[in-house]
Amino acid sequence: MSEYVSTGAIKVLEIIGISEKSFDDAVSQAVAKASETIQGITGVEVTSQTARVKDGKVTQYHTTVKLAFAVK
């Protein structure tokens, strides 16, 4: 399947990626984990970023993303 969908339909799924490293890694974690069960992810949109803080330090990064993939 090509990366570009010219006809048909696209499904959009919202998930939250979690990382102890960075927001970028949280996005990568979300895509990697979703790719285990969803084939053909063609795009990702970051909709929000939050973090957990403990003792004045960021301990966990959360990134809410929307993943797009073709409906088969």
C-alpha positions in Angstrom: 0.0 0.0 0.0 1.3 3.4 -0.8 1.8 6.1 1.8 -0.8 8.3 0.1 -4.4 7.3 0.1 -6.2 8.7 -3.0 -9.6 7.1 -2.5 -11.4 5.3 0.3 -11.5 6.3 3.9 -9.1 7.2 6.7 -9.6 6.2 10.4 -8.2 8.5 13.1 -7.5 7.1 16.5 -6.4 9.2 19.5 -3.9 7.7 22.0 -1.4 8.9 24.6 2.2 8.1 24.4 4.3 7.9 27.6 8.0 8.3 28.1 10.5 9.1 30.8 12.9 10.6 28.3 11.1 13.4 26.3 8.0 14.5 24.5 9.5 13.4 21.2 10.1 9.9 22.6 6.5 9.9 23.9 5.3 10.4 20.3 7.6 7.6 19.1 6.3 5.3 21.8 2.7 6.0 20.8 3.4 5.2 17.1 5.5 2.1 17.9 3.0 0.6 20.3 0.1 1.3 18.0 2.0 -0.2 15.1 2.0 -3.5 16.9 -1.8 -3.9 16.2 -2.5 -1.3 13.5 -1.1 -1.6 10.0 -0.5 1.2 7.6 -0.3 4.2 9.9 0.3 7.2 7.5 0.3 10.2 9.8 0.4 11.5 13.3 -0.9 14.8 14.8 0.3 15.9 18.2 -2.7 17.5 20.0 -1.4 18.1 23.5 1.6 17.5 25.7 1.6 17.2 29.5 4.1 16.0 32.1 4.2 14.5 35.6 6.3 16.4 38.1 7.8 15.1 41.3 10.0 17.1 43.7 10.4 19.9 41.1 11.5 17.7 38.3 9.7 16.3 35.2 9.5 12.5 35.7 7.2 11.5 32.8 6.2 13.0 29.5 2.7 12.4 28.1 1.9 13.3 24.5 -1.7 12.9 23.1 -1.6 12.1 19.4 -4.1 11.3 16.6 -2.9 8.5 14.4 -4.3 8.2 10.8 -4.5 5.0 8.8 -6.5 3.7 5.9 -9.7 1.7 6.4 -9.4 -1.6 4.7 
